[in-house]
């Protein structure tokens, strides 16, 4: 009996099949969650960038009485988002990037849109729009309920 047990080496085909099935099941659940987590982190980059723009716009408006129409007019220096571009199609958000400013004197408004580059997103193009009030409902990240629930950093 002892001789028979000592000559057995390796794993049986059934044991290997069970391990492969377990790894496959774990990967089937883990990979989509990991992908969503990575995309959520990238989406938070846009929200963080736009929150900084919003704070700088409020400071600019307090000083001048109007909102800035270019990012370069604001009192911030920050790195452009890596995974997003401005709505005009520019690959990089720079000092000359324009901000849409409303013209109603008693109710000044502004909006700024960042669009996710579909080449690097498993969700395709989606946009994050900020206004003087914060995240705007025209953002496709907030209008697509599945997308919002999965990757919007501001969703519950």
N, CA, C and O atoms as a DFTB+ gen file, in Angstrom:
624 C
 N C O
     1  1       0.831      -1.187       0.000
     2  2       0.000       0.000       0.000
     3  2       0.872       1.246       0.000
     4  3       0.606       2.192      -0.742
     5  1       1.900       1.251       0.820
     6  2       2.776       2.399       0.918
     7  2       3.520       2.630      -0.391
     8  3       3.733       3.776      -0.788
     9  1       3.915       1.563      -1.060
    10  2       4.636       1.657      -2.315
    11  2       3.748       2.251      -3.405
    12  3       4.218       3.041      -4.224
    13  1       2.487       1.880      -3.422
    14  2       1.530       2.388      -4.418
    15  2       1.305       3.880      -4.250
    16  3       1.226       4.593      -5.251
    17  1       1.200       4.379      -3.030
    18  2       0.957       5.797      -2.752
    19  2       2.182       6.640      -3.096
    20  3       2.039       7.761      -3.583
    21  1       3.367       6.122      -2.854
    22  2       4.567       6.913      -3.105
    23  2       4.871       7.035      -4.595
    24  3       5.567       7.969      -4.996
    25  1       4.379       6.135      -5.415
    26  2       4.649       6.210      -6.851
    27  2       3.676       7.148      -7.577
    28  3       3.903       7.478      -8.741
    29  1       2.608       7.578      -6.918
    30  2       1.627       8.473      -7.543
    31  2       2.170       9.900      -7.532
    32  3       2.517      10.421      -6.472
    33  1       2.247      10.536      -8.702
    34  2       2.742      11.897      -8.800
    35  2       1.795      12.713      -9.653
    36  3       1.159      12.182     -10.563
    37  1       1.696      14.030      -9.359
    38  2       0.866      14.920     -10.170
    39  2      -0.589      14.890      -9.745
    40  3      -0.948      14.364      -8.691
    41  1      -1.419      15.478     -10.610
    42  2      -2.843      15.599     -10.328
    43  2      -3.628      14.814     -11.357
    44  3      -3.181      14.609     -12.486
    45  1      -4.795      14.385     -10.947
    46  2      -5.649      13.673     -11.901
    47  2      -6.358      14.688     -12.796
    48  3      -6.395      15.881     -12.494
    49  1      -6.903      14.211     -13.868
    50  2      -7.618      15.081     -14.815
    51  2      -8.834      15.720     -14.149
    52  3      -9.151      16.872     -14.444
    53  1      -9.509      15.021     -13.278
    54  2     -10.675      15.557     -12.578
    55  2     -10.265      16.694     -11.652
    56  3     -10.940      17.722     -11.595
    57  1      -9.175      16.520     -10.934
    58  2      -8.697      17.574     -10.041
    59  2      -8.335      18.833     -10.831
    60  3      -8.679      19.939     -10.414
    61  1      -7.662      18.684     -11.940
    62  2      -7.313      19.832     -12.776
    63  2      -8.555      20.507     -13.347
    64  3      -8.616      21.734     -13.414
    65  1      -9.536      19.722     -13.756
    66  2     -10.777      20.290     -14.303
    67  2     -11.520      21.096     -13.245
    68  3     -12.057      22.162     -13.547
    69  1     -11.559      20.607     -12.014
    70  2     -12.225      21.327     -10.928
    71  2     -11.523      22.661     -10.673
    72  3     -12.192      23.679     -10.491
    73  1     -10.208      22.675     -10.656
    74  2      -9.453      23.907     -10.435
    75  2      -9.709      24.905     -11.571
    76  3      -9.900      26.093     -11.314
    77  1      -9.713      24.440     -12.803
    78  2      -9.971      25.319     -13.953
    79  2     -11.382      25.903     -13.877
    80  3     -11.576      27.083     -14.168
    81  1     -12.354      25.101     -13.493
    82  2     -13.732      25.589     -13.371
    83  2     -13.836      26.637     -12.262
    84  3     -14.500      27.657     -12.444
    85  1     -13.201      26.405     -11.135
    86  2     -13.225      27.377     -10.029
    87  2     -12.583      28.692     -10.461
    88  3     -13.133      29.760     -10.191
    89  1     -11.441      28.633     -11.121
    90  2     -10.776      29.845     -11.602
    91  2     -11.645      30.573     -12.620
    92  3     -11.718      31.802     -12.609
    93  1     -12.301      29.825     -13.497
    94  2     -13.190      30.437     -14.492
    95  2     -14.369      31.162     -13.852
    96  3     -14.725      32.262     -14.275
    97  1     -14.971      30.559     -12.846
    98  2     -16.099      31.193     -12.154
    99  2     -15.641      32.451     -11.438
   100  3     -16.312      33.480     -11.512
   101  1     -14.514      32.388     -10.748
   102  2     -13.991      33.575     -10.064
   103  2     -13.664      34.688     -11.057
   104  3     -13.934      35.857     -10.783
   105  1     -13.094      34.344     -12.188
   106  2     -12.770      35.346     -13.208
   107  2     -14.032      35.940     -13.815
   108  3     -14.072      37.133     -14.114
   109  1     -15.059      35.127     -14.002
   110  2     -16.308      35.628     -14.582
   111  2     -16.952      36.686     -13.713
   112  3     -17.590      37.605     -14.226
   113  1     -16.797      36.574     -12.412
   114  2     -17.346      37.576     -11.504
   115  2     -16.353      38.706     -11.244
   116  3     -16.755      39.859     -11.088
   117  1     -15.089      38.394     -11.197
   118  2     -14.085      39.373     -10.820
   119  2     -13.699      40.352     -11.905
   120  3     -13.510      41.534     -11.618
   121  1     -13.575      39.901     -13.145
   122  2     -13.116      40.778     -14.234
   123  2     -14.083      41.933     -14.484
   124  3     -13.616      43.068     -14.581
   125  1     -15.404      41.723     -14.597
   126  2     -16.294      42.872     -14.794
   127  2     -16.257      43.861     -13.630
   128  3     -16.312      45.072     -13.846
   129  1     -16.164      43.358     -12.408
   130  2     -16.080      44.259     -11.260
   131  2     -14.787      45.057     -11.282
   132  3     -14.776      46.245     -10.960
   133  1     -13.711      44.409     -11.658
   134  2     -12.430      45.112     -11.754
   135  2     -12.498      46.179     -12.845
   136  3     -12.035      47.301     -12.641
   137  1     -13.070      45.838     -14.000
   138  2     -13.216      46.803     -15.098
   139  2     -14.062      47.998     -14.668
   140  3     -13.723      49.139     -14.981
   141  1     -15.155      47.750     -13.959
   142  2     -15.999      48.837     -13.464
   143  2     -15.235      49.707     -12.466
   144  3     -15.369      50.931     -12.472
   145  1     -14.448      49.081     -11.623
   146  2     -13.675      49.820     -10.634
   147  2     -12.644      50.727     -11.308
   148  3     -12.456      51.872     -10.899
   149  1     -11.986      50.214     -12.328
   150  2     -11.002      51.017     -13.062
   151  2     -11.692      52.178     -13.771
   152  3     -11.190      53.302     -13.741
   153  1     -12.823      51.927     -14.400
   154  2     -13.544      52.995     -15.109
   155  2     -14.089      54.028     -14.129
   156  3     -14.127      55.218     -14.440
   157  1     -14.501      53.591     -12.975
   158  2     -14.980      54.525     -11.939
   159  2     -13.852      55.449     -11.485
   160  3     -14.074      56.641     -11.273
   161  1     -12.656      54.911     -11.337
   162  2     -11.505      55.736     -10.969
   163  2     -11.190      56.750     -12.056
   164  3     -10.850      57.897     -11.765
   165  1     -11.302      56.329     -13.305
   166  2     -11.042      57.249     -14.412
   167  2     -12.132      58.321     -14.499
   168  3     -11.838      59.476     -14.807
   169  1     -13.379      57.950     -14.231
   170  2     -14.468      58.931     -14.243
   171  2     -14.304      59.931     -13.108
   172  3     -14.664      61.099     -13.251
   173  1     -13.766      59.481     -11.988
   174  2     -13.558      60.411     -10.874
   175  2     -12.502      61.452     -11.211
   176  3     -12.484      62.533     -10.622
   177  1     -11.619      61.131     -12.157
   178  2     -10.641      62.117     -12.625
   179  2     -11.361      63.311     -13.249
   180  3     -11.007      64.459     -12.980
   181  1     -12.358      63.048     -14.070
   182  2     -13.117      64.132     -14.706
   183  2     -13.890      64.922     -13.672
   184  3     -13.924      66.151     -13.731
   185  1     -14.510      64.238     -12.727
   186  2     -15.295      64.928     -11.702
   187  2     -14.382      65.797     -10.839
   188  3     -14.747      66.922     -10.495
   189  1     -13.225      65.300     -10.494
   190  2     -12.274      66.072      -9.698
   191  2     -11.795      67.302     -10.470
   192  3     -11.735      68.402      -9.921
   193  1     -11.455      67.111     -11.742
   194  2     -11.003      68.225     -12.576
   195  2     -12.094      69.285     -12.686
   196  3     -11.830      70.476     -12.521
   197  1     -13.316      68.848     -12.965
   198  2     -14.414      69.800     -13.129
   199  2     -14.802      70.460     -11.809
   200  3     -15.257      71.604     -11.806
   201  1     -14.634      69.770     -10.703
   202  2     -14.887      70.393      -9.401
   203  2     -13.887      71.510      -9.143
   204  3     -14.241      72.543      -8.575
   205  1     -12.650      71.310      -9.555
   206  2     -11.634      72.360      -9.423
   207  2     -11.974      73.547     -10.312
   208  3     -11.805      74.697      -9.907
   209  1     -12.455      73.273     -11.527
   210  2     -12.878      74.349     -12.434
   211  2     -14.028      75.125     -11.784
   212  3     -14.057      76.355     -11.826
   213  1     -14.962      74.401     -11.190
   214  2     -16.113      75.058     -10.562
   215  2     -15.679      75.979      -9.421
   216  3     -16.156      77.110      -9.319
   217  1     -14.780      75.501      -8.568
   218  2     -14.288      76.331      -7.461
   219  2     -13.568      77.571      -7.985
   220  3     -13.756      78.673      -7.470
   221  1     -12.744      77.381      -9.010
   222  2     -12.016      78.511      -9.583
   223  2     -12.974      79.495     -10.256
   224  3     -12.756      80.706     -10.211
   225  1     -14.034      78.977     -10.880
   226  2     -15.033      79.859     -11.506
   227  2     -15.734      80.711     -10.443
   228  3     -15.995      81.892     -10.674
   229  1     -16.034      80.136      -9.311
   230  2     -16.695      80.897      -8.249
   231  2     -15.780      81.993      -7.714
   232  3     -16.238      83.102      -7.436
   233  1     -14.500      81.695      -7.570
   234  2     -13.550      82.719      -7.132
   235  2     -13.432      83.823      -8.183
   236  3     -13.402      85.009      -7.853
   237  1     -13.366      83.415      -9.459
   238  2     -13.254      84.387     -10.550
   239  2     -14.498      85.282     -10.601
   240  3     -14.396      86.493     -10.793
   241  1     -15.657      84.673     -10.430
   242  2     -16.911      85.428     -10.469
   243  2     -17.016      86.373      -9.277
   244  3     -17.569      87.466      -9.403
   245  1     -16.506      85.976      -8.149
   246  2     -16.528      86.847      -6.964
   247  2     -15.625      88.066      -7.169
   248  3     -15.936      89.162      -6.704
   249  1     -14.505      87.863      -7.870
   250  2     -13.574      88.972      -8.117
   251  2     -14.048      89.905      -9.226
   252  3     -13.930      91.124      -9.102
   253  1     -14.586      89.339     -10.315
   254  2     -14.856      90.135     -11.516
   255  2     -16.337      90.378     -11.788
   256  3     -16.687      91.294     -12.532
   257  1     -17.199      89.574     -11.197
   258  2     -18.634      89.719     -11.447
   259  2     -19.140      88.909     -12.621
   260  3     -20.346      88.878     -12.867
   261  1     -18.250      88.249     -13.358
   262  2     -18.630      87.387     -14.491
   263  2     -17.831      86.092     -14.391
   264  3     -16.841      86.007     -13.664
   265  1     -18.281      85.092     -15.133
   266  2     -17.548      83.836     -15.186
   267  2     -16.494      83.907     -16.287
   268  3     -16.676      84.598     -17.289
   269  1     -15.386      83.183     -16.091
   270  2     -14.313      83.129     -17.081
   271  2     -14.756      82.319     -18.287
   272  3     -15.507      81.352     -18.158
   273  1     -14.283      82.723     -19.462
   274  2     -14.639      81.995     -20.678
   275  2     -13.517      81.082     -21.158
   276  3     -13.700      80.337     -22.121
   277  1     -12.364      81.129     -20.505
   278  2     -11.241      80.263     -20.854
   279  2     -10.620      79.706     -19.579
   280  3     -10.581      80.377     -18.548
   281  1     -10.144      78.492     -19.662
   282  2      -9.514      77.854     -18.509
   283  2      -8.295      78.664     -18.056
   284  3      -8.022      78.746     -16.858
   285  1      -7.569      79.256     -18.990
   286  2      -6.377      80.028     -18.663
   287  2      -6.663      81.277     -17.849
   288  3      -5.754      81.802     -17.205
   289  1      -7.897      81.772     -17.856
   290  2      -8.249      82.956     -17.076
   291  2      -8.443      82.630     -15.596
   292  3      -8.472      83.533     -14.759
   293  1      -8.572      81.379     -15.280
   294  2      -8.821      80.971     -13.888
   295  2      -7.520      80.917     -13.100
   296  3      -6.439      80.796     -13.677
   297  1      -7.631      81.008     -11.784
   298  2      -6.456      81.043     -10.919
   299  2      -6.006      79.652     -10.468
   300  3      -5.641      79.448      -9.311
   301  1      -6.039      78.712     -11.396
   302  2      -5.613      77.355     -11.063
   303  2      -4.597      76.878     -12.089
   304  3      -4.625      77.278     -13.253
   305  1      -3.719      76.031     -11.637
   306  2      -2.769      75.368     -12.526
   307  2      -2.846      73.892     -12.189
   308  3      -2.393      73.459     -11.129
   309  1      -3.421      73.130     -13.096
   310  2      -3.551      71.698     -12.848
   311  2      -3.333      70.948     -14.147
   312  3      -3.462      71.491     -15.244
   313  1      -3.005      69.710     -13.982
   314  2      -2.750      68.859     -15.136
   315  2      -4.064      68.518     -15.818
   316  3      -5.070      68.264     -15.157
   317  1      -4.047      68.514     -17.143
   318  2      -5.244      68.164     -17.910
   319  2      -5.613      66.705     -17.664
   320  3      -4.735      65.882     -17.404
   321  1      -6.892      66.379     -17.741
   322  2      -7.307      64.984     -17.550
   323  2      -6.649      64.055     -18.579
   324  3      -6.529      64.401     -19.754
   325  1      -6.240      62.907     -18.130
   326  2      -5.547      61.954     -18.994
   327  2      -6.506      61.160     -19.881
   328  3      -6.170      60.828     -21.018
   329  1      -7.685      60.858     -19.370
   330  2      -8.599      59.967     -20.072
   331  2      -9.785      60.681     -20.720
   332  3     -10.685      60.031     -21.252
   333  1      -9.790      61.990     -20.680
   334  2     -10.904      62.775     -21.213
   335  2     -10.376      63.877     -22.113
   336  3      -9.224      64.295     -22.000
   337  1     -11.236      64.339     -23.006
   338  2     -10.922      65.490     -23.856
   339  2     -12.070      66.472     -23.725
   340  3     -13.148      66.123     -23.244
   341  1     -11.832      67.708     -24.157
   342  2     -12.926      68.673     -24.076
   343  2     -13.961      68.381     -25.160
   344  3     -13.686      67.650     -26.111
   345  1     -15.128      68.947     -25.012
   346  2     -16.231      68.645     -25.926
   347  2     -15.970      69.130     -27.341
   348  3     -16.625      68.667     -28.274
   349  1     -15.032      70.050     -27.527
   350  2     -14.692      70.537     -28.862
   351  2     -13.808      69.580     -29.636
   352  3     -13.506      69.826     -30.804
   353  1     -13.390      68.498     -29.010
   354  2     -12.590      67.493     -29.689
   355  2     -11.101      67.645     -29.453
   356  3     -10.310      66.840     -29.945
   357  1     -10.704      68.671     -28.704
   358  2      -9.291      68.874     -28.428
   359  2      -8.767      67.716     -27.596
   360  3      -9.416      67.265     -26.652
   361  1      -7.591      67.244     -27.959
   362  2      -7.023      66.099     -27.258
   363  2      -6.598      66.455     -25.847
   364  3      -6.534      65.584     -24.979
   365  1      -6.306      67.722     -25.609
   366  2      -5.868      68.132     -24.279
   367  2      -6.592      69.394     -23.855
   368  3      -6.822      70.302     -24.654
   369  1      -6.941      69.430     -22.598
   370  2      -7.579      70.617     -22.035
   371  2      -6.458      71.553     -21.612
   372  3      -5.713      71.259     -20.677
   373  1      -6.338      72.687     -22.306
   374  2      -5.258      73.624     -22.014
   375  2      -5.785      74.988     -21.603
   376  3      -6.982      75.163     -21.376
   377  1      -4.885      75.941     -21.512
   378  2      -5.239      77.291     -21.071
   379  2      -6.185      78.002     -22.029
   380  3      -6.920      78.896     -21.609
   381  1      -6.185      77.629     -23.304
   382  2      -7.052      78.310     -24.265
   383  2      -8.386      77.596     -24.449
   384  3      -9.229      78.056     -25.218
   385  1      -8.589      76.479     -23.756
   386  2      -9.843      75.752     -23.864
   387  2     -10.990      76.642     -23.391
   388  3     -10.933      77.240     -22.317
   389  1     -12.022      76.712     -24.211
   390  2     -13.132      77.611     -23.901
   391  2     -14.162      76.959     -22.998
   392  3     -14.405      75.754     -23.047
   393  1     -14.758      77.809     -22.171
   394  2     -15.839      77.415     -21.272
   395  2     -17.093      78.125     -21.778
   396  3     -17.064      79.327     -22.042
   397  1     -18.179      77.395     -21.911
   398  2     -19.425      78.005     -22.373
   399  2     -19.992      78.868     -21.254
   400  3     -20.279      78.384     -20.159
   401  1     -20.150      80.163     -21.552
   402  2     -20.640      81.106     -20.553
   403  2     -21.961      81.669     -21.029
   404  3     -22.084      82.086     -22.180
   405  1     -22.971      81.683     -20.131
   406  2     -24.275      82.257     -20.445
   407  2     -24.205      83.775     -20.464
   408  3     -23.321      84.368     -19.845
   409  1     -25.137      84.405     -21.176
   410  2     -25.085      85.853     -21.340
   411  2     -26.165      86.599     -20.563
   412  3     -26.283      87.816     -20.701
   413  1     -26.945      85.912     -19.762
   414  2     -27.996      86.584     -18.986
   415  2     -27.321      87.314     -17.823
   416  3     -26.711      86.664     -16.974
   417  1     -27.415      88.662     -17.760
   418  2     -26.659      89.415     -16.760
   419  2     -27.018      89.104     -15.310
   420  3     -26.123      89.008     -14.470
   421  1     -28.285      88.947     -14.999
   422  2     -28.682      88.745     -13.597
   423  2     -28.584      87.290     -13.159
   424  3     -28.664      86.990     -11.967
   425  1     -28.416      86.404     -14.099
   426  2     -28.313      84.991     -13.775
   427  2     -27.156      84.385     -14.561
   428  3     -27.385      83.640     -15.514
   429  1     -25.910      84.692     -14.177
   430  2     -24.777      84.185     -14.959
   431  2     -24.656      82.669     -14.867
   432  3     -24.891      82.077     -13.813
   433  1     -24.292      82.061     -15.966
   434  2     -24.142      80.610     -16.023
   435  2     -22.860      80.256     -16.767
   436  3     -22.299      81.075     -17.495
   437  1     -22.418      79.049     -16.574
   438  2     -21.312      78.497     -17.347
   439  2     -21.464      76.986     -17.372
   440  3     -22.130      76.404     -16.516
   441  1     -20.845      76.360     -18.354
   442  2     -20.808      74.902     -18.398
   443  2     -19.510      74.464     -19.065
   444  3     -18.958      75.163     -19.914
   445  1     -19.048      73.314     -18.667
   446  2     -17.819      72.752     -19.207
   447  2     -18.031      71.255     -19.344
   448  3     -18.489      70.602     -18.406
   449  1     -17.700      70.709     -20.503
   450  2     -17.956      69.302     -20.796
   451  2     -16.658      68.578     -21.086
   452  3     -15.827      69.052     -21.861
   453  1     -16.491      67.428     -20.459
   454  2     -15.403      66.523     -20.782
   455  2     -16.003      65.242     -21.347
   456  3     -17.004      64.738     -20.838
   457  1     -15.381      64.720     -22.405
   458  2     -15.875      63.520     -23.078
   459  2     -14.837      62.416     -22.927
   460  3     -13.646      62.632     -23.153
   461  1     -15.297      61.242     -22.545
   462  2     -14.415      60.076     -22.391
   463  2     -14.002      59.606     -23.761
   464  3     -14.828      59.476     -24.665
   465  1     -12.724      59.353     -23.909
   466  2     -12.190      58.853     -25.172
   467  2     -12.608      57.394     -25.340
   468  3     -12.235      56.544     -24.531
   469  1     -13.376      57.104     -26.377
   470  2     -13.928      55.754     -26.542
   471  2     -12.855      54.718     -26.840
   472  3     -13.067      53.528     -26.610
   473  1     -11.711      55.150     -27.346
   474  2     -10.666      54.191     -27.681
   475  2     -10.138      53.483     -26.436
   476  3      -9.652      52.355     -26.518
   477  1     -10.234      54.144     -25.291
   478  2      -9.714      53.540     -24.075
   479  2     -10.806      53.230     -23.055
   480  3     -10.512      52.958     -21.891
   481  1     -12.058      53.272     -23.489
   482  2     -13.157      53.025     -22.563
   483  2     -13.999      51.854     -23.031
   484  3     -14.433      51.808     -24.182
   485  1     -14.222      50.921     -22.142
   486  2     -15.094      49.801     -22.490
   487  2     -16.555      50.234     -22.515
   488  3     -17.414      49.488     -22.985
   489  1     -16.844      51.436     -22.012
   490  2     -18.200      51.969     -22.027
   491  2     -18.450      52.878     -23.223
   492  3     -19.567      53.367     -23.392
   493  1     -17.451      53.114     -24.051
   494  2     -17.610      54.009     -25.191
   495  2     -17.564      55.457     -24.749
   496  3     -17.104      55.771     -23.651
   497  1     -18.044      56.334     -25.610
   498  2     -18.060      57.758     -25.266
   499  2     -19.136      58.039     -24.234
   500  3     -20.270      57.582     -24.374
   501  1     -18.795      58.772     -23.223
   502  2     -19.775      59.356     -22.323
   503  2     -19.238      60.706     -21.900
   504  3     -18.031      60.944     -21.946
   505  1     -20.123      61.581     -21.492
   506  2     -19.693      62.932     -21.157
   507  2     -20.012      63.252     -19.707
   508  3     -20.958      62.727     -19.119
   509  1     -19.186      64.134     -19.150
   510  2     -19.394      64.651     -17.808
   511  2     -19.487      66.165     -17.960
   512  3     -18.531      66.813     -18.386
   513  1     -20.644      66.727     -17.608
   514  2     -20.891      68.157     -17.760
   515  2     -21.045      68.787     -16.380
   516  3     -21.824      68.315     -15.552
   517  1     -20.296      69.851     -16.146
   518  2     -20.415      70.619     -14.910
   519  2     -20.896      72.012     -15.251
   520  3     -20.545      72.568     -16.292
   521  1     -21.700      72.568     -14.367
   522  2     -22.145      73.954     -14.477
   523  2     -21.852      74.629     -13.140
   524  3     -21.200      74.054     -12.269
   525  1     -22.340      75.847     -12.994
   526  2     -22.158      76.555     -11.728
   527  2     -22.855      75.829     -10.575
   528  3     -22.569      76.109      -9.411
   529  1     -23.761      74.905     -10.883
   530  2     -24.495      74.157      -9.855
   531  2     -23.878      72.794      -9.545
   532  3     -24.321      72.117      -8.618
   533  1     -22.868      72.383     -10.303
   534  2     -22.249      71.078     -10.114
   535  2     -22.505      70.171     -11.300
   536  3     -22.639      70.640     -12.430
   537  1     -22.576      68.858     -11.044
   538  2     -22.812      67.884     -12.117
   539  2     -24.167      68.153     -12.748
   540  3     -25.184      68.215     -12.058
   541  1     -24.169      68.312     -14.068
   542  2     -25.392      68.663     -14.779
   543  2     -26.117      67.413     -15.276
   544  3     -25.495      66.389     -15.556
   545  1     -27.427      67.513     -15.379
   546  2     -28.240      66.370     -15.813
   547  2     -28.029      66.037     -17.286
   548  3     -28.450      64.969     -17.731
   549  1     -27.393      66.914     -18.054
   550  2     -27.111      66.601     -19.464
   551  2     -25.907      65.681     -19.614
   552  3     -25.599      65.243     -20.722
   553  1     -25.226      65.385     -18.520
   554  2     -24.106      64.439     -18.564
   555  2     -24.639      63.065     -18.930
   556  3     -25.608      62.593     -18.335
   557  1     -24.017      62.430     -19.895
   558  2     -24.478      61.084     -20.242
   559  2     -24.046      60.070     -19.195
   560  3     -24.574      58.959     -19.152
   561  1     -23.092      60.441     -18.352
   562  2     -22.725      59.543     -17.259
   563  2     -23.844      59.485     -16.233
   564  3     -23.972      58.493     -15.516
   565  1     -24.663      60.541     -16.151
   566  2     -25.755      60.515     -15.173
   567  2     -27.085      60.133     -15.796
   568  3     -28.000      59.723     -15.082
   569  1     -27.215      60.259     -17.123
   570  2     -28.491      59.932     -17.751
   571  2     -28.620      58.441     -18.059
   572  3     -29.733      57.916     -18.107
   573  1     -27.515      57.765     -18.264
   574  2     -27.538      56.323     -18.486
   575  2     -27.509      55.662     -17.114
   576  3     -26.460      55.612     -16.472
   577  1     -28.650      55.155     -16.662
   578  2     -28.750      54.665     -15.289
   579  2     -27.801      53.511     -15.014
   580  3     -27.235      53.428     -13.924
   581  1     -27.615      52.618     -15.983
   582  2     -26.707      51.497     -15.773
   583  2     -25.279      52.006     -15.625
   584  3     -24.554      51.593     -14.720
   585  1     -24.885      52.900     -16.517
   586  2     -23.540      53.465     -16.466
   587  2     -23.338      54.253     -15.186
   588  3     -22.311      54.115     -14.521
   589  1     -24.315      55.078     -14.840
   590  2     -24.207      55.902     -13.641
   591  2     -24.083      55.040     -12.395
   592  3     -23.247      55.304     -11.530
   593  1     -24.905      54.022     -12.304
   594  2     -24.877      53.165     -11.124
   595  2     -23.566      52.397     -11.018
   596  3     -23.114      52.071      -9.920
   597  1     -22.966      52.114     -12.156
   598  2     -21.752      51.306     -12.129
   599  2     -20.479      52.131     -11.975
   600  3     -19.564      51.724     -11.258
   601  1     -20.405      53.306     -12.648
   602  2     -19.116      53.992     -12.639
   603  2     -19.174      55.448     -12.208
   604  3     -18.116      56.038     -11.993
   605  1     -20.337      56.062     -12.070
   606  2     -20.392      57.461     -11.677
   607  2     -19.892      57.623     -10.255
   608  3     -20.497      57.079      -9.331
   609  1     -18.792      58.367     -10.049
   610  2     -18.269      58.501      -8.700
   611  2     -19.196      59.267      -7.766
   612  3     -19.015      59.214      -6.549
   613  1     -20.182      59.975      -8.300
   614  2     -21.109      60.731      -7.463
   615  2     -22.400      59.974      -7.189
   616  3     -23.246      60.461      -6.440
   617  1     -22.573      58.793      -7.779
   618  2     -23.798      58.036      -7.534
   619  2     -23.672      57.295      -6.212
   620  3     -22.572      57.015      -5.735
   621  1     -24.823      56.987      -5.637
   622  2     -24.825      56.304      -4.327
   623  2     -24.537      54.842      -4.467
   624  3     -24.500      54.122      -3.470
